[in-house]
Amino acid sequence: MPENSDQKSEDSACGCGGGTCCGGWGKWIWVVLIIAITGVLIAKNAGKKKVSANSPTGAGTSAVVAATGAPVAAPEGAIKGQPIPRMVDLGAGKCIPCKMMAPILEDLKKTYAGKMDVQFLDVWENPDAGKKFGINVIPTQIFYDAAGNELFRHEGFLGKEDILAKWKELGVELTVGKKE
């Protein structure tokens, strides 16, 4: 009999009482758990759409109006009848990288007024904006050409030099000087 009691205590060493770690059930529980989590993540992301240049949210100001529900003031160059490139930054006022970008965005807005439009949308204050632009991470910057087509999208902090270099890479020359 002591042989059996020793065997039982050895088998239930994991504490589950099932013997030899539940007869191999432990690994299957993990497999089922991983499959269930994967299924939930796939289902959660199934309704999200990628933004394309041909989608309604792929167009400059109209996308901002659609996302915020409020019209955005037309940039100075657009008022003169000249379409200008646009960068929309989606973030939040309490997000650290977003706070770090705020002075950069203000500087770009002032320095390149009439040459480039810079807009900021707070996705915590307006969650629909994040959904309509397909935002996964903040801050996210979306670059649009003068026709309102999405050219590029970046997730995370982006410095002034990097923003200007990206515009140049995209074929948009921004010059500082007197407004035309």
N, C-alpha and C positions, 0 to 999 in steps of 0.2 A: 504494500500500500504506500509506503513512503516514496517508492519509485514514482507512482502516479502523482503524488502531491508535488514532488520536485519537478516533474514534467509540466504540471499545470502552472506552477509559479514561473517556470522558465518561459513557457509559451505566452503568458500574459504579462511579460516584462514591459510591454509598451503601455500598459495601463488600460487598454481598451477592453480586456476581458475576453477577447475573441480568440486568443491564441495565435501565435506566429503572425502577429500583426493582422488579425482578422482574416487569416487564410488567404492573403494576397488582395483583399478588397481595398486596402489603403491606397494603392496606386491607381485603382480604377476610380476611386472617389475623386482624386486629383484630375484625372483625365476628363471625367464628366464635368467637373467644375470649370476647367479651362474651356471646354467646348461651349458650356452655357454662357460664360463671360464673353467669349468671341461672338456668339450669336447675338447677345444683347448689344454689343458694340456695332455689329453690322446693321442690326435693325435700327439703332439710334442714328446712324449716319446715312441710312438709305434715303431719307427725305431731303438731304442736303444736296444742293445743285452747285456745280462749279460755275463760276461766272465766266462767260465768254464775251468776245468783242461783239457778237451778234445779239446777245441777250439784252433785254431792256436795262439791266443794271450795268451793262458794259458801256453805257454812254454817259459822259461827263456830268453836267449839271442836272440833267433829267434823272440820273441815277441818284444824285444827292437829294433831289426833291422827292423821288420815290421812296428813298430810305428814311428820310426825316419827316416827310409829310408837310414840310414847310419850304417855300421857295427860298433859294439862296441868292444873295445879291450877285448880279452878273459882274464878272471881272471887267476892269477898265478897258482892256483890249477888245473884249467882246462887245462892249458898249459902242465902240468906234466901228463896229462891223467886222472886226478882224477876229476870227476864232483863235484862241490861244491854248497851249497845252495846260494840263491840269494835274495836280497831284492831290489825292484825297488821303488823309491820314486818319485811320480809325483807331481810336484808343480810349483812354479813360483818364479823367482828371486826377484819380488817386493811384494810378499805375506809375511806378517809379520810372521805367524807361520812357513812358509817355510824357512824364513831367520833364525828363531830360531833353526830349525832342521839342517841347513847347517853344523855347526861345529860338531854336533853329528854324522852326516853321514860321514864327513871327518875322525873323530876319529875312527869310526867303520871300515872304509875302510882301515886305516893304521894299527890299532890294530889287525884286523882279516884278514889281507891280506893272501891269500892262503887258508883260512878256510871258508870265506864267501865273496861273491861279493856284493858290494853296488853300485847301480847306481841311478843317478838323471836325470829325464827328465823334462824340462821346458815346460809345456803345453801352456804357452802364446806365447813362441817362436815357438812351434811346436804343433798347435792345433790338428793335426791328431793323435798325441800320446794319447791325452785325449780321443778322440773318440774311438780309437782302444782298449784301455784298459777299456773303459766303465766308465770313471771317472765322478763323479757328484760333488765332493767336493775336494778342494786341501787344504793341502797336503793329498795324499793317498799313503799308503805304501802297497805293494803287496809282500808277502813272497812266495818264490818258493823253492821246495826241489831240491836236486842235479839232479834229472831227468827232472827238468823244469816244474813240476806240481804245479799249484797254491795251496797253503795250507791255506792261510789266507789273508784277506785284512782289512785294518784299515783306517778310514777317520779321518783326523785331526792331531794335533800335537801328536807325540809319542816320549817320552824321551828314553835315552840310556838304562836305567835299564828296562823299559817296553819292548823295542825291544829285549833285551837279554832274558828277562823272557818269552816272546812270543816264541822265538826260542826254549828255553828249554821245554816249554809246548808242542811245536810241535814235540818234540823228537830229536831236533838237538842240540848236545852238541858242543859248541864252546869253545876251550881252547886257552889261550894266551900263547905264548912261541915260541920256535924255529919252523920255518917252516919245514915240513917234506920233 
